[in-house]
Amino acid sequence: HPDETFNIWDREQVLADAVWTIRKWKPDVIITRFSPDRAGLTHGHHTASAILAKEAFEAAADPNRFPEQLTEVDTWQVRRVFWNTSEWFYRRSGQTFDPSDKFRIDVGAYNSQLGLSYTEISALSRSMHKSQGFGSTGRRGQVNEWLALIKGDMPTDDFMEGIDVSWSRVPGAEKLSELLRQADESFNHEHPAAIVPLLLEAYGELLKLDNVPWKFTKQDELEEIIRGCLGLYLEVVADDYSVTQGDSLSLKVELVNRSEVPVTWKAISIQTPEHRKLWSETLDVPLATNKIVTETQVVAINTTAPWSEPYWLEKEGTVGMYRVDDPLKIGQPENKPFLEAGFGIQIENQFISFSHLPVVYKRNDPVDGEVYRPLAYIPPVYANILDPVLILADNTPKTVRVNLSAGTENVSGTARILMPEGWQAEPAEIPFSFTQKGASQLVEISVTPPKKASQGELMVEMEVEGETYNRSLQVIEYDHIPVQTLLPVAKARLNRLDIKKEGELIGYIMGAGDEIPSNLEQIGYQVDMLEEGDVANGDLTQYDAIVLGVRAYNTVGWLKFQQPKLLEYVKQGGTMVVQYNTSFRLVTDELAPYPLTLSRDRVTVEEAEVRMLAPKHPVLRSPNKITEADFEGWVQERGLYFPNEWDDAFTPILSSNDPGETPKDGGLLVAQYGEGWYVYSGYSWFRELPAGVPGAYRLFVNLISLGK
């Protein structure tokens, strides 16, 4: 629900961000994906985004709203706001879709230059949502999308009606418009450089314009078109993918003019994010047709720039908001490059500065060939804690592993382990000395908790030549996105639990993937990961409980065939705990020994009240007595995809619901089957246990201790 979203977000600040974006980019039309008026029918943040778009329509044009922005941008009146709706939105809420007051757009048009329809292109884009499993198959032919007016004047036939998108809306652009028209009509894909003289003349006219909206965007676009028509290759490659303050970095510059047009290299500069120039040189080097020109330069890294991590992660935020102190960064999809190259190029009689080109690292991969990676600015030393959440069931000391690594050559100093009150670390200080970049030192720290329940953080600080560093380093690397460098503070969560447990050996069938096996091992269980052969041919009676990971019945095909064996294990006295599944693409409809029906019911408010429906049931009493306090400190949500129908053999244990919604009683269902226990739970153990939530551990232990 959007009310929950606005309780988590700073609503006024997010609105300010939306207004800033509108004032900066000056759109004529805004299209929202969701409706501002259908709260409760989709995720709260979906609806909230549409509500804010509607509010921003008014606020962006009002000089009294967020006036502090007006030193950098002007007010802007958007013409219209539409909701991109569909029959599906109405059908799922039991309403009838009426197209008479909506605008139809055929998005299935074919782009002959790209050889794809726009629906095929959109499928390629959607298929980049790898972590959400959003792969899509392209559609061809007519595909209708519908727009419903939210704000602005109602057009008659075309949603862009009355909006001039030509150069005639820009004063003084008549000649520029004519030159671009001539270039477009004269373009020959076999001889693209033939229109460069027209493009250069148009470029000169563009520079004469006042700083009207879109000028600088169009300038960047025209520069790219000129480069493309010339086949002008400009690149600066570093000999390493990361640097720190004081390092030397070798840069290789490469230029190629793949046209007959006269081109001369006149200047080069390399600068840091704060515009500090590390190299600046004027030249006069003609670029002969298709002849490579190269130069090598060594630069010394001298900068006050922040580390190379997403700018919204530089400062610690709140549960719902990032902290960004520089308002000019708001709306940027990613950081600017750590080093940018600028090339001064003379093309015939026109000088163009091709600036803001990223300095990159490049290597040759035996399989993938040429592979690029952004250049990262990192600390000279960093610490990765290999056990980011330490859970202790008693006051027996446990080991935390810390990997100290060198971000540069010849670095030495002392690492200090900082502990909360009542906790002890041995050793508390660790000297380190590295001669090679990338070298590491694995340190084992013995952590002793207090005798009573306690929570806190272990932190690592490293001192080098009087400077203190406290970062870890995480690299995110996938084929479909550029390499991402994260530098979070080096810290681990400590949690001394007040917990009792029964049983020792747990069998675990992994589903879509979660961390619960290692979480259970931290509190003293032995966990065996079970594959099909283990279930089909093994002795399951040795296990005190068998747990199925999240979405196991959606992702593990062999469960269709081994489900009878698992239920027989329960019947003979075993305990089986099944975590949430979705109703879509189940490998078997017989999830349980008795009928139950999965739904989309969920409780998204992590602070939502949890009511005990069966307070005397063993699952709430042994070995840990569960109280209201055990539902404090949960993260992200209570649970999802709760069953909404179940056989009388099940006992519903807990009830919860989001504000304004009906109680959801199916989140934890327990049934006796034969001599054993079957548990189905939609509560989000896969989030709560890795986050170290004490009450979640206590209740989950009760689940796997049933019958003991």
C-alpha positions in Angstrom: 0.0 0.0 0.0 1.3 3.5 -0.8 0.6 4.6 2.8 3.3 2.1 4.0 5.7 3.4 1.3 5.2 7.0 2.4 5.8 6.0 6.0 9.2 4.6 4.9 10.1 7.2 2.4 10.7 10.9 3.1 7.7 11.8 0.9 8.6 15.5 0.6 12.2 14.7 -0.4 11.2 12.1 -3.0 8.8 14.6 -4.4 11.6 17.2 -4.5 13.7 14.7 -6.5 10.9 14.2 -9.0 10.4 17.9 -9.3 14.2 18.4 -9.8 14.2 15.8 -12.6 11.3 17.4 -14.4 12.8 20.9 -14.1 16.1 19.5 -15.4 14.9 17.4 -18.3 11.8 19.5 -19.2 9.5 16.7 -20.5 6.3 17.6 -22.4 4.6 14.3 -21.5 5.1 12.0 -18.5 3.8 8.4 -18.7 3.5 6.4 -15.4 3.4 2.6 -15.4 0.9 2.5 -12.5 -2.2 4.4 -11.5 -2.2 6.8 -8.6 -5.8 5.8 -7.7 -5.6 2.0 -7.3 -4.0 1.6 -3.9 -3.7 -2.0 -2.7 -3.9 -3.5 -6.2 -0.1 -3.5 -6.7 3.0 -2.9 -4.7 2.9 0.2 -2.6 5.9 1.8 -4.1 4.4 1.3 -7.6 1.3 3.4 -6.6 3.4 5.9 -4.7 5.5 6.6 -7.8 2.4 7.5 -9.8 1.0 9.7 -6.9 4.3 11.6 -6.8 4.3 12.1 -10.6 0.8 13.6 -10.3 1.9 15.9 -7.5 5.2 16.8 -9.3 3.1 17.9 -12.4 1.9 20.9 -10.3 4.9 21.4 -8.1 7.5 21.6 -11.0 5.7 24.7 -12.4 5.3 26.4 -9.0 8.2 28.8 -8.1 7.1 28.5 -4.5 7.7 24.8 -4.4 11.4 23.8 -3.8 12.6 27.3 -4.6 16.2 26.3 -3.6 16.4 24.4 -6.9 15.9 27.5 -9.0 19.5 28.6 -8.7 20.3 25.6 -11.0 17.1 25.0 -13.0 13.9 26.9 -14.0 10.3 26.0 -13.3 8.7 23.8 -16.0 5.1 23.0 -16.9 4.6 19.5 -18.2 1.7 19.4 -20.7 0.2 16.0 -19.7 0.6 13.0 -17.4 -0.8 9.7 -18.6 -1.1 6.3 -17.0 0.0 3.4 -19.3 -2.9 1.1 -18.5 -4.2 -2.1 -20.0 -7.1 -4.5 -19.9 -5.1 -6.6 -17.4 -5.1 -3.9 -14.8 -8.9 -3.8 -14.9 -9.5 -7.5 -15.3 -7.5 -8.4 -12.1 -9.6 -6.1 -10.0 -12.9 -7.3 -11.5 -13.6 -4.1 -13.5 -14.6 -3.7 -17.1 -12.0 -2.0 -19.4 -13.5 0.9 -21.3 -11.2 2.2 -24.1 -13.4 5.1 -25.2 -11.7 7.7 -23.0 -8.1 6.3 -23.6 -5.5 6.7 -26.3 -4.4 3.7 -28.2 -0.8 3.3 -29.4 0.5 0.5 -31.6 3.9 -0.3 -30.1 4.4 -3.2 -32.4 5.7 -1.0 -35.3 8.8 -2.3 -37.2 12.0 -0.3 -37.3 13.5 -1.2 -40.7 16.9 0.3 -39.8 17.3 -1.9 -36.8 15.5 -4.9 -38.3 13.3 -5.3 -35.2 9.9 -4.3 -34.0 9.7 -2.2 -30.9 8.1 -5.1 -29.0 11.0 -7.3 -29.9 13.4 -4.6 -28.6 11.3 -4.3 -25.4 11.6 -8.0 -24.9 15.4 -7.8 -25.1 15.3 -5.0 -22.5 13.0 -6.9 -20.2 15.2 -9.9 -20.5 18.0 -7.9 -18.9 16.1 -8.1 -15.6 18.1 -11.2 -14.8 17.7 -11.3 -11.0 13.9 -11.1 -11.3 13.6 -13.8 -13.9 11.9 -11.4 -16.3 13.0 -13.0 -19.5 10.6 -12.3 -22.3 10.0 -13.6 -25.8 9.6 -10.9 -28.5 6.2 -10.3 -30.1 5.6 -9.2 -33.7 2.6 -7.6 -35.3 0.2 -5.0 -33.8 0.4 -4.6 -30.0 -1.8 -2.0 -28.5 -0.9 0.0 -25.4 -3.4 2.4 -23.8 -2.9 5.8 -22.2 -5.4 7.3 -19.6 -5.0 11.0 -18.8 -4.1 11.8 -15.2 -3.2 15.5 -15.5 -3.2 18.2 -18.1 -5.5 19.0 -21.0 -7.4 16.3 -22.8 -6.2 15.9 -26.5 -8.6 14.8 -29.2 -6.8 12.1 -31.2 -3.1 12.1 -30.4 -1.6 12.1 -26.9 1.1 14.5 -28.3 -1.5 16.8 -29.8 -0.6 20.5 -29.7 3.0 19.8 -28.7 5.6 21.0 -31.1 8.6 18.6 -31.2 10.3 20.3 -34.1 13.1 22.9 -34.1 10.6 25.6 -34.7 9.9 25.8 -30.9 13.5 27.0 -30.5 14.1 30.7 -31.3 16.8 31.2 -33.9 17.0 27.6 -35.0 15.6 28.0 -38.5 18.9 27.6 -40.3 20.0 24.7 -38.0 16.7 22.9 -38.8 17.2 23.3 -42.5 20.8 22.0 -42.4 19.7 18.9 -40.4 16.9 18.3 -42.9 19.3 18.4 -45.7 21.8 16.1 -43.9 19.0 13.6 -43.3 17.8 13.6 -46.9 21.4 13.3 -48.2 22.5 10.5 -45.9 24.0 7.5 -47.7 24.7 4.6 -45.4 27.6 3.5 -47.7 29.2 7.0 -47.6 28.2 8.5 -44.3 31.0 11.0 -44.2 29.5 12.8 -47.2 27.1 14.7 -44.9 29.8 15.8 -42.4 30.2 19.3 -44.0 26.4 19.8 -43.4 26.7 18.5 -39.9 29.6 20.7 -39.1 27.7 23.8 -40.4 24.7 22.7 -38.3 27.0 22.3 -35.3 28.2 25.9 -35.7 24.6 27.0 -35.8 23.8 25.0 -32.7 26.5 26.7 -30.7 25.0 30.1 -31.5 21.8 29.3 -29.8 21.0 30.6 -26.3 21.2 28.1 -23.5 17.7 26.9 -24.2 16.3 23.5 -23.1 17.8 20.6 -24.9 20.7 22.6 -26.4 23.5 20.6 -24.6 21.7 17.3 -25.1 21.5 18.0 -28.8 25.1 19.1 -28.8 26.2 15.8 -27.4 24.0 13.9 -29.8 25.3 15.9 -32.8 28.9 15.3 -31.7 28.2 11.5 -31.6 26.6 11.6 -35.1 29.6 13.5 -36.5 32.0 10.9 -34.9 29.9 8.1 -36.3 29.8 9.5 -39.8 33.6 10.0 -39.7 34.3 6.6 -38.1 36.4 8.5 -35.7 37.6 6.2 -32.9 38.8 7.9 -29.7 39.9 5.8 -26.7 42.0 6.0 -23.6 42.9 2.7 -21.9 44.5 2.4 -18.5 46.9 -0.4 -17.7 45.0 -1.3 -14.5 41.4 -1.5 -13.4 41.9 0.2 -10.0 44.0 2.9 -8.5 44.4 4.8 -5.3 45.9 8.1 -4.2 49.5 8.4 -5.2 49.6 5.6 -7.7 51.1 6.0 -11.2 48.8 4.9 -14.0 49.9 4.3 -17.6 47.5 5.5 -20.3 47.4 4.5 -23.9 45.6 6.8 -26.3 44.3 5.6 -29.6 42.8 7.6 -32.5 41.6 6.5 -35.9 39.9 8.5 -38.6 38.1 6.1 -40.9 37.0 8.6 -43.5 38.5 10.9 -46.2 37.5 14.0 -44.3 40.5 16.1 -43.1 40.8 15.6 -39.3 43.5 16.9 -36.9 44.2 16.0 -33.3 44.7 19.3 -31.5 44.5 18.6 -27.8 44.1 16.0 -25.0 43.2 16.3 -21.3 42.6 13.8 -18.5 40.8 15.0 -15.5 39.3 13.7 -12.2 35.7 14.1 -11.0 36.6 17.4 -9.3 38.1 18.7 -12.6 41.7 18.3 -11.5 43.8 17.9 -14.7 46.3 15.0 -14.5 47.4 15.5 -18.1 46.8 18.4 -20.6 48.6 18.8 -23.9 48.2 20.7 -27.1 49.1 18.9 -30.3 48.9 19.2 -34.1 48.7 15.7 -35.4 46.9 15.0 -38.7 44.8 11.8 -38.7 45.4 10.2 -42.1 42.6 7.9 -43.4 42.4 4.6 -41.4 45.9 5.1 -39.9 46.2 4.4 -36.1 47.7 7.2 -34.0 48.8 6.2 -30.5 50.4 7.9 -27.5 51.3 6.7 -24.1 51.4 8.8 -20.9 52.0 8.0 -17.3 49.9 10.1 -14.8 50.1 10.4 -11.1 46.8 10.0 -9.2 46.1 13.1 -7.2 42.5 13.6 -6.2 40.1 14.5 -3.5 37.3 12.5 -5.2 35.2 10.0 -3.2 35.8 6.3 -3.7 34.4 4.6 -6.8 31.1 3.4 -5.5 27.5 4.4 -6.4 27.1 7.9 -5.2 23.9 7.0 -3.4 25.9 4.6 -1.2 28.6 7.0 -0.2 26.8 8.0 3.0 24.7 5.9 5.3 21.0 6.4 4.7 17.8 5.4 6.5 15.6 2.3 6.0 13.8 4.0 3.1 16.0 6.8 1.8 19.5 7.1 0.4 21.5 10.1 1.5 22.9 12.2 -1.3 24.4 15.6 -0.2 25.1 16.9 -3.7 21.8 17.8 -5.3 23.3 17.9 -8.8 23.8 14.2 -8.7 20.1 13.5 -8.1 18.7 11.6 -11.1 22.0 10.4 -12.4 21.7 6.7 -13.2 25.3 6.0 -12.3 28.5 7.7 -11.3 30.5 9.7 -13.7 33.8 8.0 -14.7 36.7 8.3 -12.2 38.9 9.7 -15.0 37.5 11.4 -18.1 39.3 12.2 -21.3 38.8 15.2 -23.5 39.9 15.3 -27.2 40.3 18.5 -29.1 39.6 17.6 -32.8 39.7 19.9 -35.8 37.4 18.7 -38.6 37.8 20.7 -41.7 37.4 24.2 -40.3 35.3 23.3 -37.2 37.0 22.6 -33.8 35.0 20.2 -31.6 35.9 19.2 -28.1 34.9 15.6 -27.5 34.8 15.5 -23.8 33.6 13.2 -20.9 35.0 10.1 -22.6 35.6 7.5 -19.8 39.1 6.2 -19.2 38.7 2.4 -19.2 40.6 -0.8 -18.5 40.6 -3.3 -21.4 41.9 -6.9 -21.6 41.6 -9.8 -23.9 39.7 -12.8 -22.6 40.4 -16.2 -24.2 36.7 -16.8 -24.6 35.0 -13.4 -24.8 37.8 -11.5 -26.6 37.9 -7.8 -25.9 36.5 -7.1 -22.4 36.1 -3.6 -20.9 35.9 -2.7 -17.2 35.4 0.8 -15.6 38.4 2.3 -13.9 37.8 2.3 -10.1 39.3 4.5 -7.4 39.7 2.4 -4.2 41.4 2.7 -0.8 45.0 1.5 -0.4 43.9 -1.3 1.9 40.5 -2.8 2.7 39.0 -5.5 4.9 36.4 -8.1 3.9 34.7 -9.8 6.8 33.9 -13.3 5.6 31.3 -13.8 8.4 29.1 -10.7 8.0 26.5 -11.9 10.5 27.7 -13.8 13.6 25.0 -15.6 15.6 25.9 -17.2 18.9 23.5 -19.4 20.8 25.6 -19.3 24.0 28.7 -17.5 25.3 31.2 -19.9 23.7 33.8 -17.9 21.6 33.4 -18.0 17.9 35.8 -17.2 15.1 35.3 -14.3 12.7 37.5 -14.4 9.5 38.8 -11.1 8.2 40.6 -10.8 4.9 42.9 -7.8 4.7 43.9 -6.8 1.1 46.2 -4.4 -0.6 44.7 -1.9 -3.0 48.2 -0.7 -4.0 51.9 -1.7 -3.8 54.0 -1.4 -0.7 51.4 -0.6 1.9 51.7 -1.4 5.6 49.9 -0.5 8.8 47.7 -1.8 11.6 44.2 -3.1 11.6 42.1 -2.6 14.7 39.0 -4.6 15.6 36.4 -2.4 17.3 33.8 -4.2 19.5 30.6 -3.2 21.3 30.5 -3.0 25.0 30.6 -6.4 26.7 32.1 -8.2 23.6 35.8 -9.1 23.3 38.1 -9.7 20.3 41.4 -11.5 20.3 43.6 -10.2 18.7 42.3 -6.7 18.8 45.1 -5.3 16.6 46.8 -6.9 13.6 49.8 -5.5 11.8 50.0 -5.9 8.0 52.6 -5.3 5.3 52.0 -5.9 1.6 54.5 -5.4 -1.2 52.2 -6.4 -4.0 48.9 -5.0 -5.0 46.1 -7.6 -4.5 48.0 -9.5 -1.8 45.9 -10.5 1.1 46.2 -11.7 4.7 43.5 -13.9 6.3 43.1 -13.2 10.0 41.0 -15.2 12.4 39.5 -13.2 15.3 38.2 -15.0 18.3 35.0 -13.2 19.4 33.7 -13.8 22.9 30.1 -12.6 23.6 28.6 -11.4 26.9 26.7 -14.0 29.0 23.3 -12.5 28.2 21.5 -11.7 25.0 23.2 -8.8 23.2 23.4 -7.2 19.7 26.0 -4.9 18.2 28.5 -4.4 15.4 32.1 -5.5 14.9 34.1 -3.0 12.8 37.5 -3.0 11.3 39.7 0.1 10.9 43.1 0.2 9.2 45.7 2.9 9.7 48.2 3.6 7.0 50.7 6.5 7.4 48.4 8.4 9.7 45.3 7.9 7.6 42.4 5.7 8.7 40.4 3.5 6.3 37.4 1.4 7.1 36.1 0.0 3.9 35.5 -3.5 2.4 35.4 -4.2 -1.3 32.8 -6.1 -3.2 32.8 -6.6 -7.0 29.6 -7.3 -8.9 30.4 -8.9 -12.2 27.8 -10.2 -14.7 27.9 -10.5 -18.5 25.0 -8.2 -19.1 26.1 -5.1 -17.0 29.4 -3.3 -16.5 31.5 -4.4 -13.5 30.3 -2.6 -10.4 32.5 -1.8 -7.4 31.0 -1.4 -4.0 33.0 -0.2 -0.9 30.7 -0.6 2.1 32.0 0.0 5.6 33.8 -3.1 7.0 31.5 -4.3 9.7 29.7 -7.4 10.8 26.6 -7.8 12.8 26.9 -9.6 16.2 24.0 -11.3 17.9 24.2 -13.3 21.1 20.8 -15.1 21.2 18.7 -16.2 24.1 17.8 -19.5 22.5 17.3 -23.2 23.2 17.3 -25.9 20.5 16.5 -29.5 20.1 17.9 -32.0 17.6 21.3 -31.9 15.8 21.0 -33.0 12.1 19.0 -31.2 9.5 18.4 -32.2 5.9 18.1 -29.2 3.5 16.7 -29.2 0.0 17.8 -25.9 -1.7 15.2 -24.1 -3.8 15.8 -20.8 -5.6 18.6 -20.0 -3.2 18.9 -18.8 0.4 21.4 -18.7 3.3 19.4 -20.6 5.9 21.7 -23.7 5.9 24.7 -21.6 7.1 22.5 -19.7 9.5 21.4 -23.0 11.1 25.1 -24.1 11.3 25.9 -20.9 13.2 23.7 -21.9 16.0 25.0 -25.4 16.2 23.1 -27.6 13.8 24.7 -29.9 11.3 23.1 -29.4 7.9 23.2 -31.9 5.0 22.3 -30.6 1.6 20.0 -33.2 0.0 19.9 -34.0 -3.7 17.4 -36.3 -5.5 19.5 -39.4 -4.9 19.8 -38.7 -1.1 16.0 -38.5 -0.9 15.2 -41.4 -3.2 17.8 -43.9 -1.8 19.0 -42.5 1.6 17.8 -43.0 5.1 15.8 -40.0 5.9 15.0 -41.1 9.4 18.4 -39.9 10.5 17.3 -36.3 10.2 15.7 -34.4 13.0 14.0 -32.3 10.4 14.0 -31.8 6.7 13.7 -28.2 5.5 12.8 -27.1 1.9 14.3 -23.8 0.7 12.3 -20.9 -0.7 10.4 -21.7 -3.9 11.6 -25.3 -3.9 8.4 -26.5 -5.5 8.8 -23.9 -8.2 12.4 -24.7 -9.1 13.4 -28.3 -8.1 11.8 -30.6 -10.8 12.6 -33.8 -9.1 10.4 -33.0 -6.1 7.5 -34.0 -8.3 8.8 -37.6 -8.1 10.2 -37.6 -4.5 7.3 -35.9 -2.7 5.8 -39.3 -1.7 9.1 -40.2 -0.1 9.2 -37.0 1.9 5.7 -37.3 3.1 6.4 -40.9 4.1 9.3 -39.6 6.2 6.8 -37.3 8.0 4.3 -40.1 8.5 7.0 -42.2 10.1 7.8 -39.5 12.7 9.9 -36.9 10.9 9.4 -33.1 10.8 9.2 -31.3 7.4 9.3 -27.5 7.1 8.3 -26.0 3.8 9.1 -22.4 3.1 7.1 -20.2 0.7 6.3 -21.1 -2.9 4.4 -19.2 -5.6 1.3 -20.8 -7.2 2.8 -20.2 -10.6 4.6 -23.2 -12.2 4.5 -25.6 -9.3 6.2 -29.0 -10.0 3.5 -30.7 -8.1 0.0 -29.8 -6.8 0.4 -32.0 -3.7 2.6 -29.8 -1.6 1.3 -31.2 1.7 -0.3 -34.4 3.1 -3.6 -32.4 3.3 -5.1 -29.9 0.8 -4.0 -26.3 0.9 -4.2 -23.5 -1.7 -1.5 -20.9 -2.2 -2.5 -17.3 -2.8 -0.8 -13.9 -3.4 -1.6 -12.9 0.2 1.3 -11.2 1.8 2.2 -8.8 4.7 4.6 -6.2 3.4 4.8 -4.1 6.6 7.6 -5.6 8.6 6.3 -4.0 11.8 2.7 -5.3 11.3 1.2 -6.8 14.4 1.5 -10.6 14.7 -1.3 -12.3 16.6 -0.9 -15.8 18.1 -3.9 -17.8 17.1 -2.8 -21.0 19.0 -0.8 -19.7 21.9 -0.7 -23.1 23.6 0.5 -25.0 20.5 4.0 -26.6 21.0 5.4 -24.6 18.2 5.0 -21.4 20.3 6.1 -23.0 23.6 9.0 -25.3 23.0 11.9 -25.2 23.2 11.6 -21.4 23.2 8.5 -19.6 24.6 7.5 -17.2 21.8 6.3 -13.7 22.8 5.4 -10.5 21.0 9.0 -9.4 21.5 10.1 -12.1 19.0 8.4 -10.2 16.2 10.3 -7.0 16.8 13.2 -6.0 14.5 12.0 -7.9 11.4 13.2 -6.6 8.1 11.5 -5.8 4.7 8.3 -7.8 5.3 6.5 -10.4 7.4 5.9 -12.9 4.7 4.4 -13.6 1.2 2.3 -16.0 -0.8 0.4 -17.2 2.2 -2.1 -20.0 1.7 -5.7 -18.8 1.9 -7.4 -22.1 2.1 -6.4 -25.2 4.0 -7.7 -28.5 5.4 -9.0 -28.7 8.9 -6.0 -30.9 9.7 -3.9 -27.8 9.7 -3.7 -25.5 12.7 -3.1 -21.8 11.8 -0.6 -20.5 14.3 -0.1 -16.8 13.5 -2.2 -14.0 12.0 -1.0 -10.7 10.5 -2.0 -8.1 7.9 -1.0 -4.8 6.4 -2.9 -1.7 7.5 -6.4 -1.6 6.2 -6.4 -5.2 5.0 -8.1 -8.4 6.3 -6.2 -10.8 8.6 -4.0 -13.2 6.8 -4.1 -16.4 8.9 -2.3 -18.8 6.6 1.3 -17.7 7.1 2.2 -20.5 9.4 0.2 -23.8 9.2 1.1 -26.9 11.2 -0.4 -30.4 10.9 0.3 -33.7 12.4 0.6 -36.5 9.8 1.0 -40.0 11.1 3.7 -39.9 13.7 5.3 -36.7 12.5 4.8 -33.0 11.8 4.3 -31.0 8.5 4.9 -27.2 8.5 4.1 -24.8 5.7 5.3 -21.3 6.3 5.1 -18.2 4.1 6.9 -16.1 6.7 10.2 -14.7 5.3 12.8 -16.8 7.2 15.1 -16.3 4.2 15.3 -12.6 5.0 15.1 -12.6 8.8 17.7 -15.3 9.6 20.5 -13.8 7.4 19.6 -10.4 9.0 20.2 -11.9 12.5 16.7 -11.3 13.8 16.7 -13.0 17.2 12.9 -13.8 17.4 13.0 -15.3 13.9 15.8 -17.7 15.0 13.8 -18.7 18.1 10.6 -19.5 16.2 12.4 -21.2 13.3 14.2 -23.5 15.8 10.8 -24.3 17.3 9.6 -25.4 13.9 12.4 -27.8 13.3 12.2 -29.0 16.9 8.6 -30.2 16.7 8.1 -33.7 18.0 11.4 -33.6 20.0 
